[in-house]
Amino acid sequence: MVYYVAAIVLIAFVFDFINGFHDSANSIATIVGTRVLSPFAAVLWAALWNFAAAFTSGELVAKAIQSGIIRTDIVTPNLILAGLLGAIAWNLITWFYGIPSSSSHALIGGYAGAGVAKAGFSAITWGTKWIQTLSFIVISPLVGMFFGFVLMVAVYWIFQKMAPARVDRFFRTAQLASSALLSHAHAANDAQKTMGIIVGLLVSVRPMMAAETGFLHHLYVPGDGIPLWVKLGAYTAISVGTFFGGWRIVHTMGSRITRLRPVSGFAAETGGAIAISVATHYGIPVSTTHTIAGSIMGAGATYRFSAVRWGIAQRIVWAWIITIPASAAVAAVSYWILAAINP
């Protein structure tokens, strides 16, 4: 059982890697779409700022995932593994088809689906975190859209007398900073979700791990705090995943929703970073994909409403809607299979 738990921890880090791989487009799509950086330079830049978040972010989102989604008394290694499998499967499906779905909601859906498969709907801890999570499916893209739109309008007003070529040169440099802010905000919220899942697993097997010695003793957590190795492992995994990139989704986010220039890329990235950072500060697990997509739409809409390809946006919204139930269904089936194999 000890090695089974260790294997699940590794799978959680694999999910975090896939999260970075899947969501790298959130951080780099605008800066690639505006041709400020090449794809390789953009993913390297994003990965560095992903990892930097390990030293500046708190643990509120991790704690929300650990104890705010399902009852902690029903958590078992099988349940955690099933939840991860549901999230990984949905991430890979949406990556293959180039759909910018939410890794965060895939994980939450998978975790909840496995819990329901084990203990019925009483497994769900209906309360503040669920209200926030479900509400922010709608709120986060709207907040991102608002900030993207407002920042773009402010830029137009402030720089209205400057020559377009000078504005473009200025924001090509400024977009490096806005991209860094977005990458930092992305990892600060998303890596914590994997940290919460791992700590939930380790807390569930605490008595078993108390007697372990050597390397495996690190799997023992005396309290509900997050061990340093879990934090560094999560941020490293998401950073490496970002470095390898999700090129299919980059195309959708960077050019198919709306055409971007450096100035609008700056507004979109900064708007998204502000919205995500506020949510992280209050311990709200949000979708970075939802938020940056909304801010891109908001920045693009300042040119004219028709500049946003709303047909593409509609397809993305449908992916958002079905992510939680789809990943929950895969996780539930995974749990029943695991329970039959390893009761």
C-alpha positions in Angstrom: 0.0 0.0 0.0 2.9 2.4 0.7 4.2 2.1 -2.8 0.7 2.5 -4.1 0.4 5.8 -2.3 3.8 6.9 -3.6 2.7 6.0 -7.2 -0.5 8.1 -6.8 1.6 11.1 -5.7 3.7 10.7 -8.9 0.4 10.5 -10.9 -0.7 13.7 -9.2 2.5 15.4 -10.4 1.8 14.0 -13.8 -1.6 15.7 -13.7 0.2 18.9 -12.7 2.6 18.5 -15.7 -0.4 18.0 -18.0 -2.1 21.0 -16.4 0.9 23.1 -17.4 1.1 21.5 -20.8 -2.6 22.0 -21.4 -2.8 25.5 -19.9 0.5 26.9 -21.3 -1.6 28.6 -23.9 -3.2 30.7 -21.3 0.1 32.2 -20.4 1.7 32.5 -23.9 -1.1 32.7 -26.5 -1.3 36.5 -26.5 2.5 37.1 -26.5 2.9 34.6 -29.3 -0.2 35.8 -31.2 1.2 39.4 -31.1 4.6 38.0 -32.2 6.5 39.7 -29.3 8.2 36.4 -28.5 8.7 33.2 -30.5 6.8 30.1 -29.1 10.0 28.7 -27.6 11.0 31.9 -25.9 7.4 32.4 -24.7 7.2 29.0 -23.0 10.6 29.4 -21.4 9.5 32.8 -20.1 6.2 31.5 -18.8 7.8 28.4 -17.1 10.2 30.6 -15.2 7.4 32.7 -13.8 5.3 29.7 -13.1 8.1 28.4 -10.8 8.6 31.8 -9.2 5.1 31.6 -7.8 6.2 28.8 -5.5 8.0 31.5 -3.3 5.3 34.1 -3.3 2.0 32.4 -3.1 0.0 31.2 -0.1 -1.9 27.9 0.5 -5.6 29.0 0.6 -6.6 27.4 -2.7 -4.8 24.2 -1.8 -6.8 24.0 1.5 -10.0 24.7 -0.3 -9.5 21.7 -2.6 -8.3 19.5 0.2 -11.3 20.0 2.4 -13.9 22.1 0.6 -15.0 19.7 -2.2 -15.8 16.4 -0.7 -15.9 15.0 2.9 -12.4 14.3 4.1 -13.5 11.2 6.1 -14.3 9.2 2.9 -10.9 10.0 1.1 -8.9 6.9 0.2 -6.0 6.3 -2.2 -8.5 4.7 -4.7 -10.7 7.8 -4.6 -7.8 10.2 -5.2 -6.4 8.1 -8.0 -9.9 7.9 -9.7 -10.3 11.6 -9.4 -6.9 12.2 -11.0 -7.6 9.7 -13.8 -10.9 11.5 -14.6 -9.1 14.9 -14.8 -6.2 13.6 -16.8 -8.5 11.9 -19.3 -10.6 15.0 -19.9 -7.5 17.2 -20.2 -6.0 14.9 -22.9 -9.3 14.7 -24.8 -9.7 18.5 -24.9 -6.0 19.0 -25.7 -6.2 16.6 -28.6 -9.1 18.6 -30.1 -7.5 22.0 -29.2 -10.3 23.0 -26.9 -9.3 25.4 -24.1 -11.2 23.7 -21.3 -10.4 24.1 -17.6 -7.8 21.8 -15.9 -9.0 23.2 -12.6 -12.6 22.2 -13.2 -11.5 18.8 -14.6 -9.7 18.1 -11.3 -12.6 19.4 -9.2 -15.1 17.4 -11.3 -12.9 14.2 -11.1 -12.5 14.5 -7.3 -16.2 15.0 -6.8 -17.2 12.3 -9.2 -15.0 9.7 -7.4 -16.5 10.8 -4.1 -20.0 10.4 -5.3 -19.1 7.0 -6.7 -18.0 5.9 -3.3 -20.5 7.5 -0.9 -23.3 9.0 -3.0 -24.1 12.7 -3.2 -23.7 13.0 0.6 -20.0 12.9 -0.2 -20.2 16.5 -1.5 -19.6 19.2 1.0 -22.1 21.7 -0.4 -21.0 25.0 1.0 -19.0 28.2 0.3 -16.3 26.6 -1.8 -18.8 24.9 -4.2 -20.8 28.1 -4.4 -17.6 30.0 -5.3 -16.3 27.4 -7.7 -19.6 27.1 -9.6 -20.3 30.9 -9.5 -16.8 31.7 -10.9 -17.5 29.5 -14.0 -19.6 32.5 -15.0 -17.9 35.3 -13.0 -14.3 34.7 -13.9 -14.6 35.1 -17.7 -16.8 38.2 -17.1 -14.3 39.7 -14.7 -11.5 39.0 -17.1 -13.5 40.5 -19.9 -14.2 43.6 -17.8 -10.6 44.2 -16.9 -9.4 43.5 -20.5 -11.9 45.9 -21.9 -11.3 48.7 -19.3 -7.5 48.4 -19.6 -7.8 48.7 -23.3 -10.0 51.7 -23.1 -7.6 53.3 -20.6 -4.7 52.7 -22.9 -6.5 54.3 -25.9 -7.2 57.4 -23.7 -3.7 57.7 -22.3 -1.8 57.1 -25.5 -4.2 58.7 -27.9 -1.7 61.4 -29.0 1.2 59.0 -29.5 2.1 57.7 -32.9 0.8 54.2 -33.5 4.3 52.9 -34.2 5.6 54.3 -30.9 2.7 52.7 -29.0 3.4 49.4 -30.7 7.1 49.5 -29.7 6.2 50.5 -26.1 3.8 47.7 -25.6 6.0 45.1 -27.2 8.2 45.6 -24.1 5.4 46.1 -21.7 3.9 42.8 -22.8 6.9 40.9 -21.4 5.8 42.2 -17.9 2.1 41.4 -18.4 2.9 37.9 -19.7 5.1 37.3 -16.6 2.3 38.5 -14.3 -0.2 36.2 -16.0 2.2 33.2 -15.8 2.8 33.8 -12.1 -1.0 34.1 -11.4 -1.7 31.0 -13.4 0.7 28.8 -11.4 -0.2 30.4 -8.1 -3.8 29.2 -8.5 -3.4 26.0 -10.5 -0.4 24.4 -8.8 -2.1 24.8 -5.4 -5.0 22.5 -6.5 -2.6 19.6 -7.1 -1.0 20.4 -3.7 -4.4 20.1 -2.1 -5.1 16.7 -3.7 -1.7 15.3 -2.6 -2.1 16.5 1.0 -5.6 15.1 1.1 -4.2 11.7 0.1 -1.3 11.9 2.6 -3.7 12.9 5.4 -6.0 9.9 4.6 -3.1 7.4 5.1 -1.4 9.2 7.9 -1.5 6.3 10.4 0.0 4.0 7.9 2.9 6.3 7.1 3.8 7.1 10.7 6.1 4.1 11.0 7.8 4.5 7.7 11.5 5.3 7.7 14.0 6.6 5.1 12.7 8.3 2.0 9.2 7.0 2.4 8.9 8.8 5.8 8.4 12.0 3.7 4.9 10.7 2.9 4.0 11.2 6.6 2.4 14.5 7.3 1.9 15.3 11.0 -0.7 18.0 10.4 -2.7 19.6 7.5 0.1 21.8 6.4 1.7 21.4 3.0 5.2 19.9 3.1 7.9 21.8 1.2 8.6 18.9 -1.1 4.9 18.8 -2.2 5.0 22.6 -3.0 8.2 22.5 -4.9 7.2 19.3 -6.7 3.9 20.9 -7.8 5.4 24.1 -9.1 8.2 22.2 -10.8 5.7 19.9 -12.6 3.5 22.7 -13.8 6.5 24.7 -15.0 8.0 21.8 -16.9 4.6 21.1 -18.4 4.3 24.8 -19.5 7.8 24.6 -21.1 6.7 21.7 -23.3 3.6 23.7 -24.3 0.2 23.0 -25.7 0.5 24.2 -29.3 -3.0 23.2 -30.5 -4.6 25.5 -27.9 -2.1 28.3 -28.5 -3.6 28.6 -32.0 -7.1 28.9 -30.7 -6.4 31.3 -27.9 -3.8 33.4 -29.8 -5.5 34.0 -33.1 -8.8 32.3 -33.6 -10.8 34.2 -30.8 -9.6 37.6 -32.0 -6.6 39.1 -33.7 -4.3 40.8 -31.1 -1.7 43.5 -31.2 0.9 44.1 -28.5 -1.3 46.8 -26.9 -4.4 44.5 -26.8 -2.2 41.6 -25.7 -0.9 43.7 -22.8 -4.5 44.6 -21.8 -5.7 40.9 -22.0 -2.8 39.5 -20.0 -2.9 42.2 -17.3 -6.7 41.9 -17.0 -6.5 38.1 -16.7 -3.6 38.3 -14.2 -5.5 40.8 -12.0 -8.7 38.7 -12.0 -6.8 35.4 -11.2 -4.6 37.0 -8.5 -7.6 38.4 -6.7 -9.3 35.0 -6.7 -6.1 33.3 -5.4 -5.8 35.9 -2.6 -9.2 34.9 -1.3 -8.6 31.1 -1.8 -11.0 30.7 -4.7 -10.1 27.9 -7.2 -10.8 29.5 -10.6 -10.2 28.5 -14.1 -7.3 30.4 -15.6 -8.5 29.3 -19.0 -11.9 30.9 -18.5 -10.4 34.1 -17.2 -7.8 34.7 -19.9 -10.3 33.8 -22.6 -12.7 36.4 -21.2 -10.0 39.1 -21.0 -8.9 38.4 -24.6 -12.6 38.8 -25.7 -12.8 42.0 -23.7 -9.7 43.5 -25.2 -10.7 42.4 -28.7 -14.2 43.9 -28.4 -12.8 47.4 -28.0 -11.9 47.4 -31.7 -15.5 46.5 -32.6 -17.9 43.9 -31.3 -17.5 41.8 -34.5 -13.7 41.6 -34.0 -14.3 38.7 -31.6 -15.1 35.4 -33.3 -18.1 34.6 -31.1 -18.6 31.2 -32.8 -15.3 30.0 -31.5 -16.1 31.5 -28.1 -19.4 29.7 -28.0 -17.6 26.3 -28.6 -15.3 27.1 -25.7 -18.2 28.0 -23.4 -19.8 24.6 -24.2 -16.5 22.9 -23.2 -16.6 24.9 -19.9 -20.1 23.7 -19.2 -19.5 20.0 -19.7 -16.0 19.8 -18.1 -17.1 19.1 -14.5 -19.8 16.5 -15.3 -17.6 14.8 -18.0 -14.5 14.4 -15.8 -16.8 13.4 -12.9 -18.3 10.6 -15.0 -14.8 9.3 -16.0 -13.7 9.4 -12.4 -16.7 7.6 -11.1 -16.2 4.7 -13.6 -12.5 4.7 -12.7 -13.3 4.4 -9.0 -15.7 1.5 -9.5 -13.0 -0.3 -11.5 -10.3 0.4 -8.9 -12.5 -0.7 -6.1 -13.2 -4.0 -7.8 -9.5 -4.6 -8.5 -8.1 -3.3 -5.2 -10.9 -3.2 -2.6 
